[in-house]
Amino acid sequence: MNIIGPDTLVFGVDDVELCGQFLTAYGLNPVADNRYEALDGTGVVIRHQDDSSLPDKILQTGNMLRKTIYGVADQSVLDQIKREFEGEREIKQLVDGSLEVVDDVGFVLGFQITVRKPINLSAERVNAPGSIHRPANVTGVDVSPEAPTPKPRTLSHVVYFVPDIEKAERFYTERLGFRVSDRFEGMGPFLRPAGTFDHHTLFFIKTPPQIQGCEHFTFHMGGPSEVMSAGYALAGKGYESYWGPGRHQFGSNWFWYFNTPMGCHIEYDADMDQHDDDWVPRVAPAITDNSQIFLFQWRDKWAPGGPQN
């Protein structure tokens, strides 16, 4: 199945305005009807928790993520997904042509022809002895007043707290064609669908049933400097850093996580590994040293020997 990745995450929250302010500060663009978008059109929708347009609460855990909507390549993929579940469980066809189904562990999924738009932006280029990637007189940092603010480019991945890892993995691999990229022993697998080479668009963390839900979601940035710059700006606005900045081992992506008012964490990430079907998944214990290659701790600007700003 040519599922590309998550297009939209839909939340049911108790304070719509507060969540909208946070997502705007994070760097998403507010558009109509409480939708907040990255540069390619993927994004987040915020609704009040009592909004009748939301799917029913399946997970009675306080989880605010009400639906994960995946983008697919074309109508033939939607037809394939419909055939996969028809007659076995309820699969709704909504008025916009998208599909809705509940997975084997209780998360509501949507499927639609992807909203992703091509974005023509360069990535960060690094100069090193023996490998020069920026031409002469092109600086690595733009300090001009016209320098663009780093913006999230695309919705990268979502991470679920799940009590039954094996059951969840079987659903996504056997029913939707996801592949395991790597695995943490006793915690869960990193998964990618067939329509992307990203190391993962989905990850499971084994937890007790009473906290099942969304642990975090993230958007890709243009490189590690953008992760640092965007995270520094968000922390400077008073939002609380949770983990980072640093760099993961599995996936190799740079990261910086923040607390959110949506009952989960949000991440900036960049430079994720790409894998095809020839990749052999690695397995490692779920310990800190296997989760991060290194970790910085954020603080306000300072100058050696001088006062803090």
C-alpha positions in Angstrom: 0.0 0.0 0.0 1.4 3.4 -1.0 0.8 5.1 2.3 3.1 8.2 2.4 2.9 9.2 6.1 0.8 11.3 8.5 -0.9 14.3 6.8 -2.9 15.6 9.8 -3.3 15.0 13.5 -6.6 15.9 15.1 -6.8 16.8 18.7 -9.8 17.3 21.0 -8.7 19.7 23.8 -10.1 21.8 26.7 -8.5 25.1 25.6 -8.6 25.6 21.8 -7.2 29.2 22.0 -4.2 28.2 24.1 -3.3 25.3 21.8 -3.6 27.5 18.8 -1.2 30.0 20.4 1.3 27.3 21.1 1.2 25.8 17.6 1.7 29.3 16.1 4.6 30.0 18.4 6.1 26.6 17.3 6.1 27.8 13.8 3.0 26.4 12.1 0.8 28.7 9.9 -2.7 29.2 11.1 -5.3 28.6 8.4 -9.0 28.3 8.4 -11.0 26.3 10.9 -8.4 25.9 13.6 -5.9 24.1 11.3 -2.2 24.8 11.6 0.1 23.9 8.7 3.7 23.2 7.9 5.1 24.5 4.6 3.9 21.4 2.6 0.3 21.6 3.9 0.5 18.8 6.5 -0.5 19.9 9.9 -2.6 19.8 13.1 -6.3 20.4 13.6 -7.5 21.6 17.1 -11.1 21.1 18.2 -12.8 21.5 21.6 -13.0 18.1 23.2 -16.9 18.2 23.1 -16.9 19.1 19.3 -19.5 16.8 17.7 -17.3 16.6 14.5 -14.6 14.6 16.4 -14.6 10.8 16.4 -15.9 9.2 19.5 -13.4 8.8 22.3 -12.1 5.3 21.9 -9.3 5.5 24.4 -10.6 6.3 27.9 -7.2 7.5 29.1 -7.3 11.3 28.9 -5.6 11.1 25.5 -6.3 14.3 23.5 -5.2 12.9 20.1 -8.5 11.9 18.5 -7.4 10.9 14.9 -4.3 10.3 12.9 -4.9 11.0 9.2 -2.5 9.4 6.7 -1.9 10.6 3.2 -1.8 8.1 0.4 -0.7 8.3 -3.2 -4.0 8.1 -5.0 -7.5 6.7 -5.1 -6.4 3.2 -5.8 -4.7 3.1 -2.4 -7.9 4.2 -0.7 -9.8 1.4 -2.6 -7.2 -1.1 -1.4 -7.5 0.0 2.2 -11.3 -0.2 2.0 -11.1 -3.8 0.6 -8.7 -4.8 3.4 -11.2 -4.0 6.2 -14.6 -4.3 4.5 -16.8 -6.9 6.2 -14.4 -7.3 9.1 -14.9 -4.0 11.0 -16.6 -0.7 10.4 -14.8 1.4 7.8 -16.4 4.7 7.2 -16.3 6.7 3.9 -16.6 10.4 4.8 -18.2 13.1 2.7 -14.7 14.3 1.6 -13.9 10.9 0.2 -11.5 9.9 3.0 -11.8 6.7 5.0 -11.9 6.2 8.8 -11.2 3.0 10.7 -10.1 2.1 14.2 -6.8 0.1 14.6 -6.5 -3.0 16.7 -5.4 -1.1 19.8 -8.0 1.7 19.7 -6.5 4.6 17.7 -8.7 6.2 15.1 -7.1 6.4 11.7 -8.0 8.4 8.6 -6.8 7.9 5.1 -7.0 10.5 2.3 -5.2 11.4 -0.9 -2.3 13.3 0.5 -2.4 17.0 0.9 1.4 17.3 0.7 2.6 20.0 -1.7 6.1 20.0 -3.2 8.4 22.4 -1.5 11.4 23.8 -3.3 13.8 24.6 -0.5 17.5 23.9 0.0 18.8 21.9 3.0 21.6 23.0 5.2 25.0 22.4 3.6 28.1 21.6 5.7 31.7 22.4 4.9 34.4 20.1 6.2 38.0 19.5 5.2 37.9 17.2 2.3 34.3 17.9 1.5 33.2 21.5 0.7 29.5 21.8 0.1 29.0 25.6 0.3 30.6 27.8 -2.5 33.1 30.5 -1.6 31.5 33.6 -0.1 28.3 31.8 0.8 27.9 31.9 4.6 26.4 29.1 6.7 24.4 31.5 8.8 22.3 34.3 7.5 22.4 37.2 10.0 20.8 39.8 7.8 17.5 41.4 8.8 15.8 39.7 5.8 16.9 36.2 7.0 13.8 33.9 6.9 12.5 32.4 10.2 12.9 28.6 10.2 9.6 27.0 9.6 8.5 23.4 10.0 8.5 21.8 6.6 6.4 18.6 6.9 4.8 16.4 9.5 7.4 13.8 10.3 6.1 11.2 12.7 3.8 10.3 15.7 4.6 8.2 18.7 2.0 6.2 20.6 2.0 4.9 24.2 0.7 1.3 23.6 0.1 -1.5 26.2 0.2 -4.4 23.6 3.2 -3.7 21.3 2.9 -7.0 19.4 -0.7 -6.5 18.6 -0.1 -3.0 17.4 2.9 -4.0 15.3 1.0 -6.8 13.6 -1.8 -4.4 12.6 0.4 -1.9 10.9 2.8 -4.4 9.3 0.3 -7.1 8.2 -2.7 -5.0 7.4 -1.2 -1.7 6.2 2.2 -2.7 4.8 4.5 -0.8 7.2 8.0 -2.1 7.7 10.1 -2.2 10.8 13.3 -0.1 10.5 14.7 -0.7 14.0 13.6 -1.9 17.4 14.2 -1.2 21.0 13.9 -4.4 23.1 11.0 -4.3 25.5 9.8 -0.9 24.2 8.7 -1.1 20.6 9.5 -0.8 16.9 10.2 2.1 14.6 7.9 1.8 11.5 7.7 3.3 8.1 4.9 2.9 5.4 5.7 1.9 1.9 5.4 5.4 0.5 8.4 6.9 2.2 12.1 6.1 2.9 12.0 8.1 6.2 13.4 5.9 9.0 10.1 6.1 10.8 6.7 7.8 10.7 5.4 5.8 13.7 7.0 4.5 16.9 5.4 2.6 19.8 6.4 2.8 23.5 5.2 0.1 25.7 3.2 1.4 28.7 0.4 0.4 31.0 -3.2 0.7 29.6 -4.2 3.6 31.7 -1.8 6.0 29.9 -2.3 4.8 26.3 -2.3 7.7 23.9 0.0 10.1 22.0 3.5 10.6 23.5 4.7 13.1 20.9 4.6 14.2 17.3 7.1 16.1 15.2 7.8 18.1 12.1 10.9 18.0 9.9 13.1 21.2 9.8 15.7 22.1 7.2 18.7 20.9 9.2 20.2 20.9 12.7 20.7 24.7 12.8 17.0 25.2 12.1 16.2 22.8 15.0 18.5 24.8 17.3 17.2 28.2 16.1 13.5 27.3 16.2 13.8 25.5 19.6 15.8 28.5 21.0 13.1 30.9 19.9 10.3 28.7 21.3 12.1 28.4 24.7 12.6 32.2 24.6 8.9 32.7 24.4 8.5 30.9 27.7 7.6 27.4 26.5 9.1 24.6 28.5 11.8 22.4 27.0 11.3 18.7 27.8 14.3 16.9 26.1 17.1 18.3 24.0 18.5 19.6 21.9 20.4 16.4 20.9 20.7 13.7 18.3 19.1 10.3 18.2 20.9 7.1 17.4 18.2 5.2 15.5 17.1 7.4 12.7 20.1 9.8 13.3 17.7 12.7 13.5 18.5 15.8 15.5 15.8 16.6 18.1 14.4 19.1 20.6 11.2 18.3 22.5 8.8 20.6 24.3 5.8 20.3 26.5 2.5 21.2 24.9 -1.1 22.0 26.1 -2.3 19.1 24.0 -1.4 16.5 26.7 1.7 15.3 24.8 5.1 16.5 23.7 6.1 18.1 20.4 9.5 17.8 18.7 11.5 19.6 16.1 13.6 17.2 14.1 16.0 17.2 11.1 18.3 15.0 9.0 16.5 11.7 9.5 18.0 8.6 7.9 16.4 7.2 4.7 16.0 3.4 4.3 14.7 1.2 1.5 13.6 -2.5 1.7 17.1 -3.7 1.7 17.7 -2.3 5.1 18.2 -4.9 7.9 16.5 -3.7 11.2 18.8 -3.3 14.2 17.8 -4.3 17.7 19.1 -2.6 20.9 18.2 -2.4 24.5 15.9 0.5 25.4 18.4 2.5 27.4 19.4 6.2 27.3 22.7 5.6 25.6 20.9 3.9 22.7 18.3 6.7 22.4 20.7 9.7 22.0 24.2 10.0 20.7 24.6 13.2 22.7 22.4 15.7 24.5 22.7 19.4 25.1 20.9 21.4 27.8 19.2 24.7 26.8 20.1 27.9 28.6 19.9 31.6 28.0 22.6 33.3 25.9 25.8 33.9 27.7 29.3 35.3 27.0 32.4 33.8 28.6 33.4 35.9 31.5 30.5 38.2 31.1 26.9 38.5 32.5 24.0 36.5 31.3 21.7 38.2 28.9 
